[in-house]
Amino acid sequence: MSESRPARPARVRVTGPPRHVRPGTPRPPLDDSSTLGGVYLGSLLREQGRLALRVLGLLLALVGSLPLVFHLLPGLADVQVHGLGLPWLLLGVGVYPLLVVLGWRYVRRAERNERDFADLLDERRG
């Protein structure tokens, strides 16, 4: 006497919700061939460019002013910290945390600009 077993459903691997997928209907691609698309994309590019120039200007002001400070205050060049000269210490070690912080802030702000842009497109289409 053999009993037939019911067929098992196929196994499905569940890894979590899809990432970077917005719910809703698929939207048509935005391109710069239309007037409105060109305005929107141009606005995003200008804002990202202004952000890059602000971060670069801040970096140049902070790091670029160090030689001027050491030229105007020559006594600072003779200061020793743990056997290293202050100019070498600032330019060799102190600049890197500044670069990390500026890079982190730049990426966060650029992503916020893109999020705002996507929200603007959603409002326009919805």
C-alpha positions, 0 to 999 in steps of 0.5 A, a space after each residue: 500500500 503506497 500513499 502518494 504524498 502531496 507535492 511540496 511547494 518550491 523553496 523560496 529564499 527570503 533575504 529581506 525587502 527589496 532595497 532602493 525600490 520605491 513603491 508605486 507605479 513605475 515612472 517614465 524616465 526623466 531625460 533632458 530632451 524635454 524642457 521640464 526634464 532639462 530644467 529639473 536635471 540642470 537644477 540638480 547638477 547646479 546644486 551638486 556643483 555649488 556643493 562641491 565648490 563650497 566644500 573645495 573652498 572650505 578645504 582650501 581655506 583651512 588647509 591652504 591658510 596653514 602656510 600663511 599662518 606659519 609665515 606670519 607667525 614664524 614662532 609656530 614653526 619651531 614648536 615641537 609636539 612629541 618630537 615633531 614640528 607643528 607644521 609637519 604634524 598638522 600637514 601630515 596628520 591633522 589634515 586627514 581627519 579634516 578630509 574624512 569629515 569634509 568627505 562624509 559631510 559632502 556625501 550626506 549633503 549630495 545624497 540629500 540633494 538627490 533625495 529632494 530631487 526624487 521627492 520633487 519628481 514624485 510630487 510632480 508625477 503624483 
